[in-house]
Amino acid sequence: MSGTTNQTDPPAAAPAVAASAPLVPFPVVGIGASAGGLAAFEAFFSAMPADVDPGMAFILVQHLAPDHKSILAELIRRYTRMQVFEVEDGMVVHPNCAYIIPPNRDMAFLNGRLQLLEPTAPRGQRLPIDFFFRSLAQDQHERAIGIVLSGTGSDGTLGVRAIKGEAGMVMAQAPETTEFDGMPRSAIATGLVDYALAPAEMPARLMTYVAHAFGKLPRMASQAAPLTAGALKKIFVLLRAQTGHDFSQYKPSTIHRRIERRMAVHQITALDGYVKYLQQTPAEVQALFRDLLIGVTNFFRDPEAFAVLEQAAIPRLFDDKPPGGVVRVWVAGCSTGEEAYSIAILLQERMEMLKTSWTVQVFATDIDSQAIATARAGIYPASIATDLTPERLARFFCAEPGGQSYRIHKSIRDMLVFSEQDVIKDPPFSRLDLISCRNLLIYLDVELQKRLIPLFHYALKPGGRLFLGTSERRGRVRRPVRRAGPQGQAVPAQAGLRARSALRPAGVPPWPPPPPVRCRAATASPPAGKLPLRELTEQALLPQFAPAGALVNASGDILYLHGRTGLYLEPAPGEAGVSNILKMAREGLRPA
């Protein structure tokens, strides 16, 4: 292949319309740059090996003035034996080729082709790198690779999250080697960048990664099943020992994919070798932990589902509450907080429309301490403007000095409490009007899903709502997700919107409440003469030496009390019925 070719068409023919959206059989590398990018591109392609085809496609996205003719294609041709094209609409992508975005266009990757669109955002607010990276992640999943080079601002940061959310790989230019370090620093600050390198060091590391991740090296699926299972258990032990969290009941496909990606990053071919590396490198345990937690999130993600929430669910949260009443919401698996803030914005807009105030409490939880720290700060890159209407951006966000980020308005921030919580082992919140759990259940195996759905059911008040993501499958959970009782209802799916993409449809029958179980006094016992000597001895010793305790069922209803519990429990006011440990807990103990 000649580096000076003037060919304008791809080197091979392709059908005019793709019948489906398969993965192209080679990795696709998106490279984004802004100010200072020409020198970085030159250093990158100069370091590409001259005698070996890379086996991947390179797509370059550079910030350009609308009327500026790009010289990037000519520059790249000087330093690579690959064919280099300025993209035309619908161009098919092939390996061992480089593609350059034309001026005044946004670009997306769809079904192996590059689609050009006219920009809708005004000049200075366009984020073409984020736009392309997101589409690449959605289309190519783990075969998507993103590289962020020199530039000002934060373009590329949200795209980095999208690529890592699909188990792709990300590089960024080491800030000390850039002319302008804003974009690389913003990407690195996410904690998701796999390699921070000088551009000249990237090609060799990139090709090694691709050889391990997509070459003919052994993969976990081809290793002996007992060996794989044993090594995985050791990985779960190491993760739990260092992070305190148990991943053994996450879906195997998710676990395998993330571990394989980490093995490729470090060029480790055998799973046992990776176990040894984890034992010797605590920082890698933390890196794997973060990779397992990556979730794709942004403000008002899945607009159709949020439209149903806004129109059918949010109004009903206020219907039966007097002014000044309390609305309680729990966002489980909140990641970096975008979804929790989105729900808070909807609640605030509803109160403004009604011209009445309520006390709104939004509890947002996640097991990732770094994600929670980001959510608490409430500062996001300027690229969130693509996910928000101009009205909401102006109303609920303040631009930070420098114009590269936005801070959530204090009126919204004050509604939320962010905390670390593991929904699998930590107690849930209670008396909730709404629970949002999107993009969490799909990562858990069926048995764990069956445990969590009743927990959510218990945490909701009668008439409460459960808001699930588009990927949660109703068929996996046999028990319905509506709160028990005649008031328990769910929001109906809207026309044209699948039920699983919003809240549960109204046709689901209610989950009958468990039969009432009365507390039995700890002192009640059969006549002494009918008890063996051992049980008589235990009954005499237990009140003296065993602490007070309670036996409860999965809903927290008390089945048996042992010892003097008056210091901890007291009867709840109202009608006598089932004694529930959360309702009976004394003030100060209940939150814990």
C-alpha positions, -999 to +999 in steps of 0.1 A: +000+000+000+014+034-009+015+062+016+009+087-012-022+072-027-050+095-039-076+068-038-109+081-026-129+049-022-124+021+003-102-007-009-130-033-009-166-033-019-194-035+007-232-039+005-251-006+003-271-014+034-261-034+063-287-060+073-277-060+110-252-044+133-225-071+138-191-064+152-166-057+125-140-085+128-111-061+138-106-035+165-115+001+156-094+029+172-109+063+176-084+091+182-095+125+193-074+157+195-078+195+195-052+222+200-017+207+197-031+176+180-011+178+148+022+172+165+006+143+185-008+127+154+026+130+137+044+114+166+018+086+169+018+075+132+056+080+129+059+053+156+037+028+138+057-003+126+066+000+089+068-037+082+036-050+099+000-043+092-017-032+125-049-052+118-071-024+130-088+007+116-079+043+128-105+070+128-093+105+136-115+132+151-101+167+153-116+200+163-117+221+131-131+255+122-162+250+098-144+268+069-110+253+076-096+228+051-080+200+070-044+192+062-045+162+085-049+136+057-018+148+039+002+149+071-007+114+081+001+100+046+037+111+051+042+089+081+022+057+074+020+030+048-017+027+054-043+042+031-057+075+044-091+088+035-111+119+043-144+105+053-174+106+030-209+098+042-216+061+045-180+051+039-172+015+049-144+010+074-116-015+067-086-026+086-052-011+080-067+022+069-070+056+085-101+078+082-101+116+088-133+136+098-141+164+074-146+200+085-180+211+099-193+176+104-202+153+133-194+116+127-208+084+140-200+047+136-229+025+126-229-011+112-193-008+100-198+025+082-190+061+090-221+084+090-217+121+087-241+146+102-245+183+102-237+197+136-266+210+157-246+226+185-232+261+179-195+265+173-176+264+205-200+240+221-196+211+198-182+179+212-174+157+182-150+134+200-176+124+227-202+120+199-180+096+179-166+077+209-201+070+222-213+057+189-182+036+185-188+020+220-225+013+213-216-003+179-184-022+186-184-029+223-152-045+235-135-039+201-138-002+206-105+016+215-104+053+224-073+075+224-074+111+238-045+134+226-036+170+232-064+196+234-082+220+257-115+214+274-130+180+283-142+166+249-137+128+250-143+124+287-179+110+284-168+090+254-141+074+276-168+063+300-189+049+272-160+028+258-150+015+292-186+007+300-186-017+270-153-033+281-132-014+255-097+000+261-087+037+266-054+055+262-046+092+269-016+113+261+006+118+292-001+154+302+036+164+305+040+155+268+011+177+255+010+212+242-025+215+258-033+191+286-070+198+293-085+169+274-060+142+285-062+154+321-100+153+321-100+117+307-073+106+332-093+121+360-121+096+354-098+069+367-107+048+336-077+053+314-057+021+309-025+038+296-012+073+299+017+075+274+036+098+250+021+094+215+053+078+202+049+050+229+013+043+221+015+022+189+037-006+203+015-009+235-016-008+213-005-036+191+005-057+221-028-052+237-047-061+205-026-093+200-036-104+236-072-093+235-082-104+200-054-126+187-051-163+188-039-165+224-058-187+249-090-171+262-108-180+295-136-198+276-111-222+261-093-231+293-103-262+313-136-255+332-124-267+366-092-247+363-111-216+353-136-220+381-109-225+407-089-194+395-121-173+395-129-183+431-094-171+440-100-138+422-133-134+441-114-140+474-088-114+466-114-089+456-134-095+488-103-093+510-093-059+496-126-042+488-150-060+511-174-068+482-184-102+469-186-106+431-192-144+431-229-139+422-223-115+393-230-129+359-201-150+347-202-134+312-196-099+327-169-111+351-151-131+323-151-102+299-137-077+324-110-101+336-099-109+300-096-072+293-074-066+324-053-096+314-048-081+279-038-047+294-010-065+312-002-091+285-010-120+308-022-151+289-031-176+317-057-170+343-035-186+370-008-160+360-033-132+365-042-146+400-005-144+409-003-109+395-033-098+417-016-113+447+015-094+441-001-061+430-028-046+452-033-017+428-044-042+402-071-056+425-084-020+428-082-016+390-102-048+384-127-037+411-133-004+392-135-022+359-162-045+373-182-015+385-181+007+353-216+016+343-227+037+314-246+066+328-255+102+318-282+127+325-317+116+315-303+084+299-330+067+279-353+097+273-384+076+265-382+059+299-376+093+317-406+107+298-428+079+313-414+086+347-420+123+344-455+120+330-470+089+348-450+084+380-437+117+393-471+134+395-486+105+416-458+108+442-473+141+453-510+133+449-517+120+484-492+141+502-501+173+520-479+204+514-448+200+534-450+162+534-420+140+526-412+123+493-385+096+496-366+082+467-338+057+465-314+055+435-296+022+439-263+018+420-261+056+413-226+055+399-214+091+394-248+106+402-262+117+369-294+096+372-300+107+408-297+143+398-320+138+368-347+124+391-342+153+415-346+177+387-380+161+377-392+163+413-382+200+415-399+208+382-431+191+394-431+212+427-425+244+407-454+235+384-477+229+415-463+260+432-461+240+464-432+228+485-426+193+499-395+178+516-377+157+490-352+132+501-332+114+474-309+087+487-283+077+461-260+048+468-232+028+452-203+006+463-177+026+443-162+052+466-147+072+438-180+074+419-197+086+451-170+112+456-177+125+420-215+125+427-211+144+459-190+171+442-217+176+416-192+188+390-194+174+355-176+181+322-190+206+297-200+178+274-231+170+296-247+198+275-254+172+249-276+153+273-296+182+287-320+207+272-307+242+272-334+252+296-324+226+322-287+233+317-293+270+324-318+264+353-301+237+372-264+241+365-237+268+370-207+271+347-174+267+366-146+293+360-129+285+327-161+272+311-149+236+310-173+221+335-207+226+352-217+224+388-252+212+399-272+240+415-274+240+453-312+237+453-309+203+436-278+192+455-295+198+488-321+172+479-296+144+477-277+122+502-249+101+486-235+072+505-216+040+499-238+010+501-238-026+489-274-035+481-265-072+484-254-071+520-263-037+535-298-029+549-322-011+525-339+022+530-376+020+539-409+038+535-399+048+499-421+063+473-398+055+444-369+032+438-347+036+407-325+006+399-313+008+363-283-011+348-276-030+380-298-062+379-284-071+345-250-077+360-263-101+387-271-137+384-307-149+386-305-160+423-292-126+433-320-109+413-345-130+431-332-118+465-331-081+455-366-077+440-383-087+473-360-064+491-371-035+469-407-046+474-403-044+511-386-010+510-415+006+490-445+021+506-479+009+494-484+025+460-446+029+455-429+026+422-399+007+409-380+023+379-359-002+360-336+001+330-342-010+295-320-041+299-337-056+329-357-087+320-391-091+336-391-128+329-361-134+351-380-125+383-411-145+391-424-123+419-439-090+407-423-058+417-454-039+429-459-032+466-484-054+482-518-042+491-548-027+473-530+006+467-500-010+451-499+001+414-473+005+387-471+030+359-485+016+326-462+014+297-468+041+271-477+035+235-446+025+216-425+020+247-417-015+258-427-023+293-392-033+304-379+001+294-398+020+320-418+010+351-438-022+356-471-023+337-504-022+356-515-057+345-491-074+369-511-090+398-502-078+433-478-098+454-499-110+483-486-100+518-471-127+540-495-142+566-494-123+599-470-138+624-474-129+660-444-124+683-440-153+707-428-144+742-392-155+748-403-171+782-430-193+767-419-230+768-433-264+772-436-279+807-402-286+822-409-322+827-411-328+790-377-312+782-344-332+781-317-322+805-297-304+778-325-281+768-333-273+804-296-263+810-295-242+779-327-224+789-312-216+823-279-203+808-291-184+778-309-155+797-277-150+817-250-151+791-266-147+756-273-112+743-308-101+734-318-111+699-346-114+674-354-139+647-369-122+616-381-132+582-369-117+549-394-088+553-381-079+588-412-093+606-403-106+640-408-143+645-391-148+679-376-126+706-348-137+729-339-119+761-348-084+772-352-063+741-367-032+756-335-012+752-337-017+715-373-022+705-406-006+713-441-011+700-449+011+669-478+035+673-510+026+654-530-006+649-514-036+664-504-062+637-473-077+624-443-066+645-416-054+622-381-049+635-376-016+615-408-001+628-401-012+664-365+000+664-360+028+689-349+063+678-312+063+669-311+027+661-335+027+631-312+045+606-284+020+613 
